[in-house]
Amino acid sequence: MAEAIGFWIVAAVSVVSALAVIFQRNPVRCALFLILNFVALAVLYLLLNAQLLAALQILVYAGAIMVLFLFVIMLLNLGGEQIEHDPLVGQRPLAMALGAALLIGLCSTFLRWANSPASQGNEADITSSLSVDQVSDIGRQLFVHYVYPFEVTSLLLLVGIIGTILLAKRRI
């Protein structure tokens, strides 16, 4: 029962933060709400007993990717100027109608799935099939067999960051 209540609270935080990302005008606040959404998704992964996915969600998305997003936002000085008029005024009602149609479709699909007999399966069967040592298995594969591609990827990211800094200095 407590797990279900926790799920609904975290799901609500995830949906509200996703809506804040969409409707926020300030790009820095938008990125911060996206970080909150990534953390909420990591908590949902933990509730699903997928600890590796939760750790990767925090490390890769909420950590590394969002630092790069914020770096680009600050580098390009996005949000420094405010647009007085909205060039897409005519598209906003259409987008709202399509979004509402998508939401209705998702809700009806979820309700049909929740009422189907296939969704009433035994949860013990699902959790018993998970590997207890999934993190150690993936870590061993990554750092023993795939250490060279892992290090090359990190070197390419470092070169990209240094190149961006040099281009930014040249512009200033």
C-alpha positions in Angstrom: 0.0 0.0 0.0 2.8 2.4 0.9 4.6 1.6 -2.3 1.5 2.5 -4.4 1.1 5.8 -2.6 4.8 6.5 -3.2 4.4 5.6 -6.8 1.5 8.1 -7.3 3.3 10.9 -5.5 6.5 10.4 -7.6 4.4 10.0 -10.8 2.6 13.3 -10.0 6.0 15.0 -9.4 7.2 13.6 -12.7 4.1 14.8 -14.7 4.1 18.3 -13.1 7.8 18.8 -13.7 7.4 17.6 -17.4 4.6 20.1 -17.8 6.8 22.8 -16.2 9.5 22.0 -18.8 7.1 22.5 -21.6 5.4 25.7 -20.4 8.4 27.5 -18.7 9.8 30.4 -20.8 13.2 30.7 -19.0 15.6 28.0 -20.4 17.6 27.7 -17.2 14.4 27.0 -15.1 13.4 24.6 -17.9 16.6 22.7 -17.5 16.2 22.6 -13.7 12.7 21.2 -14.1 14.1 18.6 -16.5 16.6 17.5 -13.8 13.7 17.2 -11.4 11.9 15.0 -13.9 15.0 12.8 -14.4 15.3 12.3 -10.6 11.6 11.4 -10.4 12.1 8.9 -13.2 15.0 7.4 -11.2 12.9 7.0 -8.2 10.2 5.2 -10.3 13.0 2.9 -11.6 13.9 2.2 -7.9 10.2 1.3 -7.2 10.3 -1.1 -10.1 13.4 -2.7 -8.6 15.7 -1.6 -11.4 18.6 -0.2 -9.4 21.0 0.0 -12.3 18.7 2.0 -14.4 18.0 4.4 -11.5 21.8 4.9 -11.0 22.4 5.4 -14.7 19.5 7.8 -14.9 21.0 10.0 -12.1 24.6 9.7 -13.3 24.2 10.0 -17.1 21.0 12.1 -17.6 20.6 14.2 -14.4 24.3 14.6 -14.0 26.4 14.7 -17.2 23.8 15.5 -19.9 22.1 18.3 -17.9 25.5 19.8 -17.0 26.2 20.0 -20.8 22.7 21.5 -21.4 23.2 24.2 -18.8 26.7 24.9 -20.2 25.2 25.4 -23.7 22.4 27.6 -22.3 24.9 29.8 -20.4 27.3 29.8 -23.4 24.7 30.9 -25.9 23.2 33.3 -23.3 19.7 32.0 -24.0 17.0 33.8 -22.1 18.9 37.1 -22.1 16.4 38.7 -24.5 12.6 38.5 -24.3 10.4 38.2 -27.4 7.6 40.7 -27.2 5.2 38.8 -29.6 4.7 35.1 -30.1 5.3 34.2 -33.8 3.3 30.9 -33.3 0.0 32.2 -32.0 -2.1 30.3 -34.5 -0.5 27.0 -33.7 -1.0 27.1 -29.9 -4.8 26.1 -30.0 -4.0 23.3 -32.4 -1.2 22.0 -30.2 -3.5 22.1 -27.1 -6.2 20.2 -29.0 -3.7 17.5 -30.2 -2.3 17.3 -26.7 -5.7 16.8 -25.2 -6.5 14.1 -27.8 -3.2 12.3 -26.9 -4.0 12.5 -23.2 -7.5 11.0 -23.7 -6.0 8.3 -25.9 -3.4 7.4 -23.3 -5.9 7.4 -20.5 -8.3 5.1 -22.4 -5.5 2.7 -23.3 -4.4 2.6 -19.6 -7.9 1.9 -18.4 -8.4 -0.9 -21.0 -5.1 -2.4 -19.9 -5.9 -2.1 -16.2 -9.2 -3.9 -16.7 -7.8 -6.7 -18.9 -7.1 -10.1 -17.4 -3.4 -10.1 -18.6 -2.6 -7.2 -16.3 -3.6 -9.2 -13.2 -0.4 -11.3 -13.3 1.6 -12.4 -10.3 4.2 -9.9 -9.3 6.3 -12.5 -7.5 7.0 -14.2 -10.9 8.3 -10.9 -12.3 10.6 -10.0 -9.4 12.0 -13.5 -9.1 13.2 -13.4 -12.7 15.4 -10.4 -12.1 19.1 -11.1 -11.7 20.5 -10.1 -8.3 23.9 -9.4 -9.7 22.9 -7.4 -12.7 25.0 -4.4 -11.7 28.2 -6.4 -11.2 27.6 -8.3 -14.4 27.3 -5.1 -16.5 30.2 -3.5 -14.6 32.4 -6.4 -15.3 31.5 -6.4 -19.0 32.0 -2.6 -19.2 35.3 -2.4 -17.5 36.9 -5.7 -18.6 35.7 -6.3 -22.2 34.7 -2.8 -23.3 37.2 -0.6 -21.4 38.8 0.7 -24.6 35.5 2.0 -26.2 34.5 3.4 -22.8 37.7 5.4 -22.5 37.6 6.6 -26.2 34.0 7.9 -25.6 35.1 9.8 -22.5 38.1 11.2 -24.5 35.8 12.4 -27.3 33.5 14.1 -24.8 36.5 15.9 -23.3 37.7 17.0 -26.7 34.2 18.3 -27.5 34.0 20.3 -24.3 37.5 21.8 -24.8 36.5 22.7 -28.4 33.4 24.4 -27.2 35.3 26.4 -24.6 37.8 27.6 -27.2 35.0 28.6 -29.6 33.3 30.5 -26.9 36.6 32.3 -25.9 37.2 33.3 -29.6 33.7 34.8 -29.7 34.2 36.9 -26.6 
